[in-house]
Structure formats: structure tokens, C-alpha cells
Amino acid sequence: MDKNKLIAVVGVSENPDKFGYRIFTDLLSAGFKVVAIGLRGGEVAGKIVYKKLKDLSEKPDMILTVISPVGTEQVINDAIDLGIKEVWMQPGSTSESAVKKAKAAGIKVTDRGCFMVAHGVW
């Protein structure tokens, strides 16, 4: 994975015990270019947490979901609307209907395995 690609981490939490927090902050520490998306907004690690993908000023190259399968389905709808071409669904966030819908729209989907392990962050 090219560290210069912009990754939108969807499901970022202000709670350090949550995977959304750990994934976002660990990617930042590892030098990845990431932006945070979380329903409550706010700030994590000195970075703004946007409430929706559509709130971003720059289109991400990839979405990394750390949310419920139902939430992932909505994110795929937003990804299609924004023309985002790649999504990685973390374990626990995969939705078969979201996978099918994304693939039908020409989005590259990874729905098996952990991004963090696959890219040597964890």
C-alpha cells in the first residue's frame, strides 16, 4: 500500500479502547496518510474527525471500515456517490450485500483479513 494514498478510516472513536481509535492512531504513527470519519465528530490525535465521507474536502483513495455491517452498507452508498474505487472492510464490518453492491459499482473490495496485519502495522 502506497503510504501517500489518502485512507478514510470510517468508525474512528475518541475512546482509546476502541479499534476505531487504535487503527486510526496506529496508522498515523506508521506514516500513513489518513483522515478520520466518526458519527460523533470531534478530534482524535490532534486530527479532526469528520461525521461523513461527504464532509471531506479531498476524495480519499480508499476507505477502511471499522463499523457495523449495517454501517458499512451506508458507507458503500456514499463511496459510490463520491466515486471512491477501493474499500477494505475490517473483520466484523463486512456485509455481503455491501460487498456485492461495491463490486457491482466497480469498487475494489477487500473483505478478508486485517489491514493492519496485512500492511505490517500490527
C-alpha positions in Angstrom: 0.0 0.0 0.0 1.3 3.4 -1.0 1.5 5.5 2.2 0.8 8.6 0.1 -2.7 7.3 -0.8 -5.4 9.0 1.4 -7.2 6.5 3.5 -10.5 7.4 5.2 -10.9 5.4 8.4 -14.6 5.1 9.0 -15.5 4.3 12.6 -12.9 6.4 14.4 -13.7 6.8 18.1 -12.4 9.1 20.8 -12.3 6.1 23.1 -8.7 4.7 23.2 -10.1 1.2 24.0 -12.0 1.0 20.7 -10.5 -0.5 17.5 -11.5 2.6 15.5 -9.2 4.7 17.7 -6.4 2.3 17.7 -6.4 1.7 14.0 -6.5 5.4 13.2 -3.8 6.4 15.6 -1.5 3.4 14.7 -1.8 4.3 11.0 -0.9 7.9 11.8 2.1 6.7 13.8 3.2 4.3 10.9 3.2 7.2 8.5 0.0 6.5 6.5 -2.0 9.5 5.2 -5.3 9.1 7.0 -8.4 11.0 7.7 -10.9 10.2 10.4 -14.7 9.6 10.0 -16.9 9.1 13.0 -20.5 9.7 13.8 -19.8 12.0 16.7 -17.2 14.1 15.0 -14.7 15.7 17.4 -11.0 15.3 17.4 -8.6 12.3 17.8 -4.8 12.6 18.0 -5.0 16.3 17.0 -6.9 15.5 13.8 -10.5 16.5 13.0 -13.0 13.6 13.0 -15.5 14.3 10.2 -19.0 13.0 10.6 -19.5 11.8 7.0 -17.3 10.9 3.9 -19.1 13.7 2.1 -17.7 16.3 4.6 -14.2 15.7 3.3 -12.6 18.3 1.1 -10.4 15.7 -0.6 -11.7 12.4 -2.0 -9.9 9.5 -0.3 -8.2 6.8 -2.4 -9.5 4.1 -0.1 -12.0 3.6 2.7 -11.2 1.4 5.7 -14.3 0.4 7.6 -14.2 -0.2 11.3 -18.0 -0.1 11.8 -21.0 -2.5 11.9 -22.0 -4.3 8.8 -25.2 -2.1 8.5 -23.0 1.0 8.7 -20.7 -0.4 6.0 -23.7 -0.7 3.7 -24.4 3.0 4.0 -20.7 3.8 3.6 -20.7 1.9 0.3 -23.6 4.0 -0.9 -21.5 7.1 -0.1 -18.4 5.6 -1.8 -20.4 5.0 -5.0 -21.8 8.6 -4.9 -18.2 10.0 -4.4 -16.6 7.8 -7.0 -14.2 6.1 -4.5 -12.7 3.0 -6.0 -11.3 0.9 -3.1 -12.6 -0.3 0.2 -11.2 -2.5 2.9 -13.7 -4.0 5.3 -12.1 -4.8 8.6 -13.2 -8.1 10.3 -16.6 -7.5 11.9 -17.6 -4.8 9.5 -18.1 -6.9 6.4 -21.6 -7.1 4.9 -22.2 -9.5 2.0 -24.7 -7.1 0.5 -22.2 -4.2 0.7 -19.5 -6.4 -0.9 -21.9 -7.2 -3.8 -23.0 -3.7 -4.3 -19.5 -2.3 -4.2 -18.2 -4.8 -6.7 -21.1 -4.2 -9.0 -20.2 -0.5 -8.9 -16.6 -1.3 -9.9 -15.1 -0.8 -6.4 -12.1 -3.0 -5.4 -13.2 -4.7 -2.2 -11.0 -6.5 0.4 -13.3 -8.2 2.9 -11.0 -10.8 4.4 -8.2 -10.1 6.8 -7.0 -7.2 8.8 -5.5 -4.2 7.0 -3.2 -3.6 10.0 -1.7 -7.1 9.9 -1.5 -7.2 6.1 0.5 -4.0 6.0 2.8 -4.7 8.9 1.4 -2.1 11.2 0.4 -4.7 13.9 
